Amino acid sequence: MQAATFSALGEPSRLQIVELLGLRPYAVGEIAEALGIRQPQVSKHLRVLSESGIVRAERRARRRIYHLQAEPFAEITRWAESFEALWDARLDALGDYLRTTEDEEHRP
């Protein structure tokens, strides 16, 4: 798992941009307008997101249209899924413990 991905997503404005781009591709000005952030700030955030591989820009005439990249999110999914067995085991152990406690409470 890339720390740069989490670092880039850890800033609230960048996370808002990513959530917006999850709906569809947007130009810088559209992102600024939709989120109420000044265009230079949006450009700065997009640069960080681009350098971390989360977004890519496509030139259309004089505009740059930003798209989300799938791979960083696939990496996050794989990373989170790596903990699935651990949590399954812990939840199973908790269930066993609760059943044991419940059985003890119902004994005379």
Secondary structure, DSSP 8 states (H G I E B T S, - for coil): --HHHHHHHTSHHHHHHHHHHTTS-EEHHHHHHHHT--HHHHHHHHHHHHHTTSEEEEEETTEEEEEE-HHHHHHHHHHHHTTHHHHHHHHHHHHHHHHHHHHHHT--
